[in-house]
Amino acid sequence: MLDFKVITILVFMTTFQFPKQTNFYRGKVRDVYTIDDNLLVMIASNRISAFDVVLPELIPYKGQVLNQIAAFMLHATKNICSNWLLDVPVPNVSIGKKCVPFKIEMVIRGNLTGHAWRTYNSGQRNLCGLTLPEGMNENDFFPHPIITPSTKASEGHDEDISKEEIIASGLATQKEWEMLENFTHQLFERGKEIAARQKLILVDTKYEFGKLGDEIVLMDEIHTPDSSRYFYAEGFEERQQKGKRQKQLSKEFVREWLIENGFMGKEGQTVPQMSNVWVQTISKRYIELYEKLTGENFIPTDLNDEDILQCTTASLNNLIGS
């Protein structure tokens, strides 16, 4: 049992200067350093976002959980699609190749839930150019997984987009889209297989891709609670038949709490106060997913900025030469 009274590494904003650093970018939950214009250092912070808004409280060990799950999953899928990752020098830091990103997110859904369910429940039957079947209930499986892409916005909200719009706007060529579509389905199937071994259902997720020369490469994190949704397989069908809420491991419970408290990221809305007990609950849920999904015990690692800087610099020196 973790003692949350202990002060942990609560990474909020980093200000490192690494060897041969050429750029810096702060995302919603990651601080990204460009090295020599061809490598990236991604530091997974304990910030948490929902509805494209960074929430005011930090979640203990969240960055470590996300980074270690992503590394685990990238390793488990590298025979399907090459990926950006080169090293994980400390538990909340990844170093990898800098790619030219496609400005879209490949969202794939096996079940009608989350954004798809909210769209469906409003009466709409079209999502990203796809016609959804009639007569579905929340969390039902689709006949086949569906891909519902979104634009990758640098600011503000991502927007749904269809395959036809992606090709017409030049965000990807027809050939590139076919490859992205194929990779997305294969990665999702692998993710579902890994989850099933742990008695979980990978419900939906998103992938980001880029290019290294002419090669399409998988980027960023995959199959983490920030990018994916998981249900417990045990009791799933019974809960569906009785119309009960599914027991899940994902960030959706944070979104649901925000919605219940009157916040969906819309103009004029205020982020509700997050109590210390609620922050602890979120952290424990993240850790639970790590242990459930990987089958490994979570070992919380407390590092200061100097530790992170030294270990990451040593790794960079090995990768690019001192």
N, C-alpha and C positions, 0 to 999 in steps of 0.2 A: 504494500500500500504506500503510495507516494504521500509525503508530507508537504502540503502546499504552503505551509507556514515558512518553509525554508525558502530563502531568496534564490530563485533560479536565474539562468540566463534568459533575460526578457529582451531579446533583440528588437529594438524599435527602428532606429536609423543608424546605418553604419557609415563611416567616413574614412575608409582605408585608402592607402596609396600603395599599390602593388608595383613590382618591377615591370617596366615597359607598358604601364597603363596608358591607354589612349582615349578612354571614354568612360562615362558613368551614367547609369539610368536607374531611377527608383520606380519600381512598379507598385502595384497595390500591396503585394506581400513579399516581394523579392527586391533586393538591391543587386544590380547587375553591373559588373565591371568588365570593360573590354580591354584585352591584353594584346598588344602588338597587332591590333586590328584583325586577329584571326582566332583568338580564344575568348571565352567568356567565363568569368567567375560569378556564379549565382549564389547569393547568400539568402537562404530561406529564413525570413524573420518570423517572429511570433505574432505579427499583425494578422488580423483576420478581416476579410471583406465579404460583403453580401450585397446583392443588387448594385454592384459596381461602386460601392461605398466602403471605405476603410473604417471599421468600427473603432471606437476610442480605446478599448481595452486590449491588452496583450494576453495571449493564451499560452501558458507555460508549456514548453516542449513542442509546440505545434510545428515550428520550423524543422526541428529534428525529425519528427514523425513524417512530415511531407517529403523531406529530402531522402530519408532512408527508404520509404515505400517506393518513391520514384526510381531510385537506384536499383532496388530489388526488381521492379517491373521492367525497367529498361534492359537489364541483364537477361530477364526471362523472355524477352521478345526480340532480341537483336538478330535472331536468325530469320525473322520475318521482314524486318526493315532496319537498315542501318540507323544508328542514332548518334546524337551529338556528344554523349557523355564520355569523358576520358578518365576522370578521377574524382573521388570523394575524400578529400584530405581530412576533414572533420565532419561530424554527423550532420551539420546543417549547411554544408558548403559543397557545391558541385562545380567542377571545371570541365568545360567541353568546347567543342568546335563552334565557331561563329558561323551561322548559316544565313542565307538570304531568305527571310520568312515569306511564306504565302500569307496574305493578309486575310485569312479566313480560319475559322475553327471548324474542325470536322466533328460535329456532334452526332453521336449514334445512340439510338434508343432501342432497348429491347422491351420496355414496358411503358404504358401510358401513365406517366407521372410527372411531377414538377411543372415546368413551363408548358410541356405538351398537354398535360391534363388541364391546366388552367385555361389554355386556349380551347381545348375540346369542350370543357365544361361551360364555356361562354357561348357555345353553340356553333363555333367555327369548325369546319371539317377540312380545312386546307392549312397545311403547315409546310413552309418552304417548298411550295409547288407540289406537295404530295397530298393526295386525298386519303383521309383517315377513315377506317371502317366505321360503320354505324354500330350502335348497340354495345359499346365498350364501357367498362367501369374503370374507375381509378385503379391503377397499378396492374391492370390486365396485361398479359403478354401480347405484343403485336404478332400477327401471323409470321412475320419475318422482321428482323431488326431494320430500322429505317434510319437514314442519314438526313439530319436536318441542320445544315451548316449555318453558321452565323459569321458576320463580318467581324474582323478583329479591330476594334476601335482603339485608337491611341488615347482618346479621352471620351468620357461619357459611356453610354450604353452600347453593347454589341447589338446588332440587328439581324433578324432572320433573313436568309437569302436563299434563293433556289439555285439548283445546279445550272439551269439555263442562264440565270442572271450572272453567275460567276464566270461562265465561259464568255458571255456577251460583253461583259465589262473588262475582260482581260485579266481577271484575278488568277486564272489558270487556263491553260489551253485545254482543248478536248482530250488530248493524250494525257496531259498532266492530271486532269480531273479523273480519268479512268484509273490511273495509278493510285491517286489519293483515295478514291473510293475502294479500290481493291485492298490497299493497305489497311484502311479503316475497318473493313469487315474482318480481315484476318486478325488484326490486333484485338478487336472486340471478342472474337471467338477464343483467342488465347487467354484474354482476361477473364472470360466466363469460365474457362476450364480451371484456371488457378483458383478462382473464387469458389467454384463447385467443390474442389478438393477440401476446402475449409468450411463447407456447408453454408456458403453464401451465394447470393445471386447478384451478379454485376448487372445493374438495372440500366444505367446509361453512363456515358462518359464523353470526353472530348479529347481530340488529338490535335496537335499543332505540328505542321511540317515546314521544312525549309529546303533550300537547295545548296549543295556544295558542288560547284561546277554544274554538271548535268545530272548529278545524282540527287534524288529526293531522300531526305533524311528526317527522321522523327526527332522533334525538339521538345524541350521543356519537360514537365512532369507528366506521368501517365498513371492512371488507376489509383490516384490518391483521393482522400475524402474531399479535397477541394475541387477536383475535376470529375469526380465520379459519385455514383450513388449505389449503395449495396443494401439488399434485403437479406434477412436471415431466411435460409431455405426451409428450415424446420418450422412447420406450422403455416407456411405461406398459403397453401391452397385452402386450408381451413379458415384462415383469416379472410381470404377473398370471398369465400362462400358466405360468410357471416357479415360481410361488409365492414369488417374491422380494419383499423389502421395497421399497416405493416410495420413490423419491428425492423428498423433500419440502422445502418452505420454509414453516415455521410454527413455533409454539412447542411443537408436540407432541414434538419431539426433546428438549426440556427435561423434559417430563413423563415421557418414556420413560427418560431418564437417572435421574430421581428414583425411578421404579418399580424400575429395575435395582438401585438402591442402597437399597431397602427403605423408600421413603417415598411414601405416597399421601395425606398430610394427615389420617391417622386418629389418634385419641387414643393417646398413648403412643409415637408414632413421632418420630424426630429427623431434622431436615433434614440431609442429608449435607454434608460440607465441599466447598465449591466452590473448586477451585484457580484460580490466576490464568490458567493456560492455558485452562481450561474457560470462564472468564468472557470471555476474549478470543474464544474460538470462538463463543460465543453472540452477542457483539456483531457479529462478522463475518457471521454467518448473518442477523442482522437487516438489516445493510447490504446484503447480497446480495439479499435479498428486495426492498428498496426499489429497487435499481437494476434488478433483473429485472422487477419489476412495473410500474414507471413508465417504464422505458426511459431514465432520466436518471441522470447521475453523481451520487453522493451527495457533498455538500460539507459536511464536519463543521464545525459552528459552535460555538465556545467562547465562552460568555458568562458574566459574573459576575452576581451578584444585582442590582447597581446597573443594569447594562445591561437586564436583564429588567424591572425596575421602571420605568425611564424610558420604554422603548419601549411597554410595556403601558399605562402611564398616559397617554401621548400618544394612543394609539389610543382609550382610554376617553373621553378628553376630546373627541375628534372625534365619538364615538358618542352621548354623553349631554350634551355641552356642559360647558365648564370652569366 
